[in-house]
């Protein structure tokens, strides 16, 4: 059943629709309408496309399930929440000490934050002794932070 039985009636911005005007049904959310066309954007974001009002219908139950999956935010596990413990350096191991310093540097807030590099440091620290190293070890400690 079309969302727009009357072509002069366009769906309101924000509703989810199924566009059955092509070879495959495309799901999307209406961000805007203009000049008799309805613009639709994929659930979760992406490039929008123009659709004819008569080709739009309400999503089925199965299509709603896909829309919910695509629009539900994902919780990212990070060191901020204590889900990844801070690595402990092996005593008298210079590479381990540097890896922990780099881990701390990579988990700080700000533009230098790099969760992927922090995980790499934790994995390399866990793989002591570092012969051969699993990653390219940086020589020296990270740069000092300036306030």
HELIX and SHEET records of a PDB file:
HELIX    1   1 UNK A   53  UNK A   55  5                                   3    
HELIX    2   2 UNK A   61  UNK A   71  1                                  11    
HELIX    3   3 UNK A   79  UNK A   81  5                                   3    
HELIX    4   4 UNK A   94  UNK A  106  1                                  13    
HELIX    5   5 UNK A  115  UNK A  126  1                                  12    
SHEET    1   A 5 UNK A  49  UNK A  52  0                                        
SHEET    2   A 5 UNK A  37  UNK A  41 -1                                        
SHEET    3   A 5 UNK A  26  UNK A  34 -1                                        
SHEET    4   A 5 UNK A  16  UNK A  19 -1                                        
SHEET    5   A 5 UNK A  56  UNK A  57 -1                                        
END                                                                             
